[in-house]
């Protein structure tokens, strides 16, 4: 079971220059690792994280640091502690994502109410939707616990696409000669 197999990531990097430490932390966060204490991170032991771990290792080496990966099988509720921390991080990400989907839908509604039917605006909204799609793929790739919020986020993203499609129709009707 995925919740029973964890990977502890122990990172040691010189404090200066800080850019190496920050780069390693960013990569760990990007892949979904959760900090437990300074220099100690946890991830489910899952192949989805292999590429990010390689990148992190390269960043740590570039910064003159060291790291240790430890396969962990916690005892006496430790797995639940790891799972809770990882799940809380994913839930926070899904909540932020669905909030941004709501902002996207509000933006489309605002442009429709203002009757701002321009190709420039449509292109801007298409870029915003593409950003949401990339973000969704990124979140989905690290949601190895398969939380139900991922399905809710997918439905919300589909509504965003529908809203943009409706807006695009209005733009084409308003700007193309008959």
BAKOL-446983 format. One line per 10 residues: number of its first residue (from 1); their letters; for each residue x, y, z of N, C-alpha, C. Coordinates in nm, 2 decimals, always signed. Example, Ala and Ser with C-alpha at 12.3 -4.5 7.8 and 13.67 -1.06 7.14 Angstrom:
BEGIN
1	as	+1.32/-0.57/+0.78/+1.23/-0.45/+0.78/+1.32/-0.33/+0.78  +1.28/-0.22/+0.71/+1.37/-0.11/+0.71/+1.29/+0.00/+0.79
//
This chain:
BEGIN
1	xxxxxxxxxx	+0.08/-0.12/+0.00/+0.00/+0.00/+0.00/+0.09/+0.12/+0.00  +0.05/+0.22/-0.08/+0.14/+0.34/-0.10/+0.16/+0.41/+0.04  +0.07/+0.42/+0.13/+0.08/+0.49/+0.25/+0.18/+0.42/+0.35  +0.22/+0.30/+0.32/+0.31/+0.23/+0.41/+0.46/+0.24/+0.37  +0.48/+0.30/+0.25/+0.62/+0.31/+0.20/+0.65/+0.46/+0.18  +0.75/+0.50/+0.26/+0.79/+0.64/+0.25/+0.93/+0.66/+0.23  +0.97/+0.78/+0.18/+1.11/+0.81/+0.15/+1.14/+0.94/+0.23  +1.24/+0.92/+0.32/+1.29/+1.04/+0.39/+1.41/+1.10/+0.31  +1.41/+1.23/+0.30/+1.51/+1.29/+0.22/+1.59/+1.38/+0.32  +1.71/+1.35/+0.35/+1.79/+1.43/+0.44/+1.89/+1.51/+0.36
11	xxxxxxxxxx	+1.87/+1.64/+0.36/+1.95/+1.73/+0.28/+2.04/+1.82/+0.37  +2.17/+1.83/+0.33/+2.26/+1.92/+0.40/+2.33/+2.00/+0.29  +2.32/+2.13/+0.30/+2.38/+2.23/+0.21/+2.44/+2.34/+0.29  +2.55/+2.39/+0.24/+2.61/+2.51/+0.30/+2.51/+2.63/+0.31  +2.52/+2.71/+0.41/+2.43/+2.82/+0.42/+2.46/+2.93/+0.32  +2.58/+2.94/+0.27/+2.61/+3.04/+0.17/+2.68/+2.97/+0.05  +2.66/+3.01/-0.07/+2.55/+3.10/-0.11/+2.41/+3.03/-0.09  +2.31/+3.10/-0.06/+2.18/+3.05/-0.03/+2.11/+3.00/-0.15  +2.15/+3.04/-0.27/+2.08/+3.01/-0.39/+2.07/+2.86/-0.41  +2.17/+2.79/-0.37/+2.17/+2.64/-0.39/+2.07/+2.57/-0.30
21	xxxxxxxxxx	+2.07/+2.62/-0.17/+1.97/+2.56/-0.08/+1.83/+2.60/-0.12  +1.81/+2.72/-0.17/+1.67/+2.76/-0.21/+1.63/+2.68/-0.34  +1.73/+2.66/-0.43/+1.70/+2.58/-0.55/+1.66/+2.44/-0.52  +1.73/+2.38/-0.42/+1.70/+2.24/-0.38/+1.56/+2.24/-0.31  +1.53/+2.33/-0.23/+1.40/+2.34/-0.16/+1.29/+2.36/-0.26  +1.31/+2.44/-0.36/+1.21/+2.46/-0.46/+1.18/+2.34/-0.53  +1.28/+2.26/-0.57/+1.26/+2.14/-0.64/+1.19/+2.04/-0.56  +1.23/+2.03/-0.43/+1.16/+1.94/-0.34/+1.01/+1.97/-0.33  +0.98/+2.10/-0.31/+0.84/+2.14/-0.30/+0.77/+2.12/-0.44  +0.84/+2.15/-0.55/+0.77/+2.13/-0.68/+0.73/+1.99/-0.70
31	xxxxxxxxxx	+0.81/+1.89/-0.65/+0.77/+1.75/-0.67/+0.67/+1.71/-0.57  +0.65/+1.79/-0.46/+0.55/+1.75/-0.36/+0.60/+1.71/-0.23  +0.73/+1.71/-0.21/+0.79/+1.67/-0.08/+0.74/+1.76/+0.03  +0.73/+1.71/+0.15/+0.68/+1.79/+0.26/+0.79/+1.80/+0.36  +0.82/+1.92/+0.41/+0.93/+1.94/+0.51/+0.88/+1.89/+0.65  +0.96/+1.81/+0.71/+0.93/+1.76/+0.85/+1.00/+1.84/+0.95  +1.13/+1.88/+0.92/+1.21/+1.96/+1.00/+1.32/+2.02/+0.91  +1.40/+2.11/+0.96/+1.50/+2.17/+0.87/+1.59/+2.06/+0.81  +1.59/+2.05/+0.68/+1.68/+1.95/+0.61/+1.62/+1.81/+0.60  +1.50/+1.79/+0.65/+1.43/+1.66/+0.65/+1.30/+1.67/+0.58
41	xxxxxxxxxx	+1.28/+1.60/+0.47/+1.16/+1.60/+0.39/+1.11/+1.46/+0.38  +0.98/+1.45/+0.34/+0.92/+1.31/+0.32/+0.84/+1.31/+0.20  +0.84/+1.20/+0.13/+0.76/+1.17/+0.01/+0.71/+1.03/+0.02  +0.60/+1.00/-0.04/+0.56/+0.86/-0.06/+0.67/+0.79/-0.15  +0.70/+0.67/-0.12/+0.80/+0.60/-0.21/+0.72/+0.56/-0.33  +0.74/+0.63/-0.44/+0.66/+0.61/-0.56/+0.74/+0.66/-0.68  +0.74/+0.58/-0.79/+0.82/+0.62/-0.91/+0.78/+0.76/-0.97  +0.67/+0.81/-0.94/+0.63/+0.94/-0.99/+0.73/+1.05/-0.95  +0.81/+1.03/-0.84/+0.90/+1.13/-0.79/+1.04/+1.11/-0.83  +1.07/+1.00/-0.91/+1.21/+0.97/-0.95/+1.28/+1.08/-1.02
51	xxxxxxxxxx	+1.21/+1.14/-1.12/+1.28/+1.25/-1.20/+1.31/+1.37/-1.11  +1.21/+1.41/-1.02/+1.24/+1.52/-0.93/+1.35/+1.49/-0.83  +1.36/+1.37/-0.79/+1.47/+1.33/-0.70/+1.60/+1.34/-0.77  +1.61/+1.30/-0.90/+1.73/+1.32/-0.97/+1.77/+1.46/-0.99  +1.67/+1.55/-1.01/+1.70/+1.69/-1.03/+1.75/+1.75/-0.89  +1.68/+1.71/-0.78/+1.72/+1.76/-0.65/+1.87/+1.71/-0.62  +1.90/+1.59/-0.65/+2.03/+1.54/-0.63/+2.14/+1.62/-0.70  +2.11/+1.66/-0.82/+2.20/+1.74/-0.90/+2.21/+1.88/-0.84  +2.10/+1.93/-0.79/+2.11/+2.07/-0.73/+2.19/+2.06/-0.60  +2.17/+1.96/-0.52/+2.25/+1.95/-0.40/+2.40/+1.93/-0.43
61	xxxxxxxxxx	+2.43/+1.85/-0.53/+2.57/+1.83/-0.56/+2.63/+1.96/-0.61  +2.56/+2.03/-0.70/+2.60/+2.16/-0.75/+2.63/+2.26/-0.64  +2.55/+2.25/-0.53/+2.57/+2.34/-0.42/+2.67/+2.30/-0.32  +2.74/+2.19/-0.35/+2.85/+2.14/-0.26/+2.79/+2.07/-0.13  +2.67/+2.02/-0.14/+2.61/+1.96/-0.03/+2.60/+1.81/-0.04  +2.53/+1.75/+0.05/+2.51/+1.61/+0.05/+2.36/+1.58/+0.08  +2.32/+1.46/+0.04/+2.19/+1.42/+0.08/+2.18/+1.27/+0.10  +2.09/+1.22/+0.17/+2.07/+1.08/+0.19/+1.92/+1.05/+0.17  +1.89/+0.95/+0.10/+1.75/+0.90/+0.08/+1.74/+0.77/+0.16  +1.63/+0.77/+0.25/+1.61/+0.66/+0.34/+1.47/+0.61/+0.32
71	xxxxxxxxxx	+1.47/+0.48/+0.28/+1.34/+0.41/+0.27/+1.29/+0.39/+0.42  +1.17/+0.44/+0.44/+1.11/+0.44/+0.58/+0.98/+0.36/+0.58  +0.97/+0.28/+0.68/+0.85/+0.20/+0.72/+0.82/+0.24/+0.86  +0.75/+0.35/+0.89/+0.73/+0.40/+1.02/+0.65/+0.30/+1.11  +0.67/+0.30/+1.24/+0.60/+0.22/+1.33/+0.51/+0.31/+1.41  +0.41/+0.25/+1.48/+0.33/+0.31/+1.58/+0.27/+0.44/+1.53  +0.20/+0.45/+1.42/+0.13/+0.57/+1.38/+0.22/+0.66/+1.30  +0.35/+0.63/+1.28/+0.43/+0.72/+1.21/+0.39/+0.74/+1.06  +0.34/+0.63/+1.00/+0.30/+0.64/+0.87/+0.18/+0.73/+0.85  +0.09/+0.73/+0.95/-0.02/+0.83/+0.95/+0.03/+0.97/+0.96
81	xxxxxxxxxx	+0.13/+0.99/+1.04/+0.19/+1.13/+1.05/+0.24/+1.17/+0.91  +0.31/+1.09/+0.84/+0.37/+1.12/+0.71/+0.25/+1.14/+0.61  +0.16/+1.05/+0.62/+0.04/+1.06/+0.52/-0.04/+1.19/+0.55  -0.06/+1.22/+0.67/-0.14/+1.34/+0.70/-0.07/+1.47/+0.65  +0.07/+1.47/+0.67/+0.14/+1.59/+0.62/+0.14/+1.60/+0.47  +0.16/+1.48/+0.41/+0.15/+1.48/+0.26/+0.02/+1.52/+0.21  -0.09/+1.46/+0.27/-0.22/+1.48/+0.22/-0.26/+1.63/+0.25  -0.23/+1.68/+0.36/-0.26/+1.83/+0.39/-0.20/+1.92/+0.28  -0.07/+1.89/+0.24/-0.01/+1.97/+0.14/-0.09/+1.96/+0.01  -0.13/+1.84/-0.03/-0.20/+1.82/-0.15/-0.34/+1.89/-0.15
91	xxxxxxxxxx	-0.41/+1.88/-0.03/-0.54/+1.94/-0.02/-0.53/+2.09/-0.03  -0.42/+2.15/+0.03/-0.40/+2.29/+0.01/-0.38/+2.33/-0.13  -0.30/+2.25/-0.20/-0.28/+2.28/-0.35/-0.41/+2.27/-0.43  -0.49/+2.17/-0.40/-0.62/+2.15/-0.48/-0.71/+2.27/-0.44  -0.71/+2.31/-0.32/-0.80/+2.42/-0.28/-0.76/+2.55/-0.35  -0.63/+2.57/-0.36/-0.58/+2.69/-0.43/-0.61/+2.68/-0.58  -0.60/+2.57/-0.64/-0.63/+2.55/-0.78/-0.77/+2.58/-0.80  -0.86/+2.52/-0.73/-1.01/+2.54/-0.75/-1.05/+2.69/-0.73  -0.98/+2.75/-0.64/-1.00/+2.89/-0.62/-0.96/+2.97/-0.74  -0.85/+2.94/-0.80/-0.81/+3.01/-0.92/-0.90/+2.98/-1.04
101	xxxxxxxxxx	-0.96/+2.86/-1.04/-1.06/+2.83/-1.14/-1.18/+2.92/-1.13  -1.22/+2.94/-1.00/-1.33/+3.03/-0.98/-1.30/+3.17/-1.02  -1.17/+3.22/-1.00/-1.13/+3.35/-1.05/-1.14/+3.36/-1.20  -1.10/+3.25/-1.26/-1.10/+3.24/-1.41/-1.24/+3.26/-1.46  -1.33/+3.18/-1.40/-1.48/+3.19/-1.44/-1.53/+3.33/-1.42  -1.49/+3.39/-1.31/-1.54/+3.53/-1.28/-1.49/+3.62/-1.38  -1.36/+3.60/-1.42/-1.30/+3.69/-1.52/-1.38/+3.68/-1.65  -1.41/+3.56/-1.69/-1.49/+3.54/-1.82/-1.63/+3.61/-1.81  -1.69/+3.59/-1.69/-1.82/+3.65/-1.67/-1.81/+3.80/-1.68  -1.70/+3.86/-1.62/-1.68/+4.00/-1.62/-1.67/+4.05/-1.77
111	xxxxxxxxxx	-1.59/+3.98/-1.84/-1.57/+4.03/-1.98/-1.70/+4.02/-2.06  -1.78/+3.92/-2.04/-1.90/+3.91/-2.11/-2.00/+4.02/-2.06  -2.00/+4.05/-1.93/-2.09/+4.16/-1.89/-2.05/+4.29/-1.94  -1.92/+4.31/-1.96/-1.86/+4.44/-2.02/-1.87/+4.44/-2.17  -1.91/+4.32/-2.23/-1.92/+4.30/-2.37/-1.78/+4.33/-2.44  -1.67/+4.29/-2.37/-1.54/+4.30/-2.42/-1.50/+4.18/-2.50  -1.55/+4.19/-2.63/-1.53/+4.07/-2.72/-1.42/+4.10/-2.82  -1.30/+4.09/-2.78/-1.18/+4.12/-2.86/-1.10/+3.99/-2.87  -1.03/+3.98/-2.98/-0.94/+3.87/-3.00/-0.82/+3.88/-2.90  -0.78/+4.00/-2.87/-0.67/+4.01/-2.77/-0.71/+3.96/-2.64
121	xxxxxxxxxx	-0.83/+3.99/-2.59/-0.88/+3.94/-2.47/-0.90/+3.79/-2.47  -0.95/+3.74/-2.58/-0.97/+3.60/-2.59/-0.83/+3.52/-2.58  -0.73/+3.58/-2.65/-0.60/+3.52/-2.64/-0.55/+3.52/-2.50  -0.57/+3.63/-2.43/-0.53/+3.63/-2.29/-0.60/+3.53/-2.20  -0.73/+3.51/-2.23/-0.80/+3.41/-2.15/-0.76/+3.27/-2.19  -0.73/+3.25/-2.32/-0.68/+3.12/-2.36/-0.55/+3.08/-2.29  -0.46/+3.18/-2.27/-0.33/+3.16/-2.20/-0.36/+3.13/-2.06  -0.46/+3.20/-2.00/-0.49/+3.17/-1.86/-0.54/+3.03/-1.84  -0.62/+2.98/-1.93/-0.67/+2.85/-1.93/-0.56/+2.75/-1.94  -0.47/+2.77/-2.03/-0.35/+2.68/-2.06/-0.27/+2.68/-1.93
131	xxxxxxxxxx	-0.25/+2.79/-1.86/-0.18/+2.79/-1.73/-0.25/+2.70/-1.63  -0.38/+2.71/-1.62/-0.46/+2.62/-1.53/-0.44/+2.47/-1.57  -0.44/+2.45/-1.70/-0.43/+2.31/-1.74/-0.29/+2.25/-1.71  -0.18/+2.33/-1.72/-0.05/+2.29/-1.69/-0.04/+2.27/-1.54  -0.10/+2.36/-1.46/-0.10/+2.35/-1.32/-0.17/+2.22/-1.27  -0.29/+2.19/-1.33/-0.36/+2.07/-1.30/-0.28/+1.95/-1.32  -0.21/+1.94/-1.44/-0.13/+1.82/-1.47/-0.02/+1.81/-1.37  +0.04/+1.92/-1.33/+0.15/+1.92/-1.23/+0.10/+1.86/-1.09  -0.02/+1.92/-1.05/-0.08/+1.87/-0.92/-0.12/+1.72/-0.93  -0.17/+1.68/-1.04/-0.22/+1.55/-1.06/-0.10/+1.45/-1.06
141	xxxxxxxxxx	+0.01/+1.49/-1.11/+0.13/+1.40/-1.12/+0.19/+1.37/-0.98  +0.16/+1.46/-0.88/+0.22/+1.43/-0.75/+0.11/+1.38/-0.65  -0.02/+1.37/-0.70/-0.12/+1.33/-0.61/-0.13/+1.17/-0.62  -0.03/+1.11/-0.56/-0.02/+0.96/-0.57/-0.12/+0.90/-0.47  -0.18/+0.97/-0.38/-0.28/+0.92/-0.29/-0.42/+0.92/-0.35  -0.43/+0.98/-0.47/-0.56/+0.98/-0.55/-0.67/+1.04/-0.46  -0.65/+1.16/-0.42/-0.75/+1.22/-0.34/-0.87/+1.26/-0.42  -0.99/+1.26/-0.36/-1.11/+1.29/-0.43/-1.11/+1.44/-0.48  -1.04/+1.52/-0.42/-1.03/+1.66/-0.46/-0.98/+1.68/-0.61  -0.90/+1.58/-0.65/-0.85/+1.58/-0.79/-0.96/+1.57/-0.89
151	xxxxxxxxxx	-1.06/+1.49/-0.86/-1.18/+1.48/-0.95/-1.26/+1.61/-0.95  -1.27/+1.67/-0.83/-1.35/+1.79/-0.82/-1.27/+1.90/-0.90  -1.14/+1.90/-0.89/-1.06/+2.00/-0.97/-1.07/+1.98/-1.12  -1.08/+1.85/-1.16/-1.09/+1.82/-1.30/-1.23/+1.87/-1.35  -1.33/+1.85/-1.27/-1.46/+1.90/-1.31/-1.46/+2.06/-1.32  -1.39/+2.12/-1.22/-1.39/+2.27/-1.22/-1.31/+2.32/-1.34  -1.20/+2.25/-1.38/-1.13/+2.28/-1.50/-1.21/+2.27/-1.63  -1.29/+2.16/-1.63/-1.38/+2.14/-1.75/-1.48/+2.26/-1.76  -1.53/+2.31/-1.64/-1.62/+2.42/-1.65/-1.55/+2.55/-1.70  -1.42/+2.56/-1.66/-1.35/+2.67/-1.71/-1.33/+2.67/-1.86
161	xxxxxxxxxx	-1.31/+2.55/-1.92/-1.29/+2.53/-2.06/-1.43/+2.56/-2.13  -1.54/+2.52/-2.07/-1.67/+2.55/-2.12/-1.70/+2.70/-2.12  -1.66/+2.76/-2.02/-1.68/+2.91/-2.01/-1.60/+2.98/-2.12  -1.48/+2.94/-2.14/-1.39/+3.00/-2.24/-1.45/+2.97/-2.38  -1.50/+2.85/-2.40/-1.56/+2.82/-2.53/-1.68/+2.91/-2.56  -1.76/+2.93/-2.46/-1.88/+3.02/-2.47/-1.83/+3.16/-2.50  -1.73/+3.21/-2.43/-1.68/+3.34/-2.46/-1.62/+3.35/-2.60  -1.55/+3.25/-2.64/-1.49/+3.25/-2.77/-1.60/+3.26/-2.88  -1.71/+3.19/-2.86/-1.82/+3.20/-2.96/-1.87/+3.35/-2.96  -1.88/+3.41/-2.85/-1.93/+3.55/-2.85/-1.83/+3.64/-2.92
171	xxxxxxxx	-1.70/+3.62/-2.89/-1.60/+3.70/-2.96/-1.61/+3.69/-3.11  -1.62/+3.56/-3.16/-1.63/+3.54/-3.30/-1.76/+3.60/-3.36  -1.87/+3.59/-3.29/-1.99/+3.65/-3.34/-1.98/+3.80/-3.35  -1.91/+3.86/-3.25/-1.91/+4.01/-3.24/-1.80/+4.07/-3.34  -1.70/+3.99/-3.38/-1.60/+4.05/-3.46/-1.59/+4.01/-3.60  -1.65/+3.89/-3.63/-1.64/+3.85/-3.77/-1.76/+3.90/-3.85  -1.73/+3.94/-3.98/-1.83/+3.99/-4.06/-1.93/+3.88/-4.10  -2.05/+3.91/-4.12/-2.15/+3.81/-4.16/-2.15/+3.79/-4.31
//
